[in-house]
């Protein structure tokens, strides 16, 4: 379950970061996307650990 949560978190976080960064430029989009990916993984795995049975 944690791996699936990490994948979904990375996908959503990366997409959101790209969307926000693209308003400035392509390199900013890439950098913000990397931060969003890491943050998405962290939050999703933390959420999965909290609610696993």
ChimeraX attribute file (.defattr): number of C-alpha atoms within 10 A of each C-alpha:
attribute: neighborCount
match mode: 1-to-1
recipient: residues
	/A:1	10
	/A:2	15
	/A:3	12
	/A:4	13
	/A:5	20
	/A:6	22
	/A:7	17
	/A:8	17
	/A:9	22
	/A:10	24
	/A:11	17
	/A:12	19
	/A:13	25
	/A:14	25
	/A:15	19
	/A:16	18
	/A:17	23
	/A:18	24
	/A:19	15
	/A:20	16
	/A:21	18
	/A:22	16
	/A:23	10
	/A:24	10
	/A:25	11
	/A:26	12
	/A:27	12
	/A:28	16
	/A:29	20
	/A:30	17
	/A:31	15
	/A:32	22
	/A:33	25
	/A:34	18
	/A:35	15
	/A:36	23
	/A:37	24
	/A:38	17
	/A:39	17
	/A:40	25
	/A:41	24
	/A:42	16
	/A:43	16
	/A:44	23
	/A:45	20
	/A:46	14
	/A:47	14
	/A:48	16
	/A:49	13
	/A:50	9
	/A:51	8
	/A:52	8
	/A:53	5
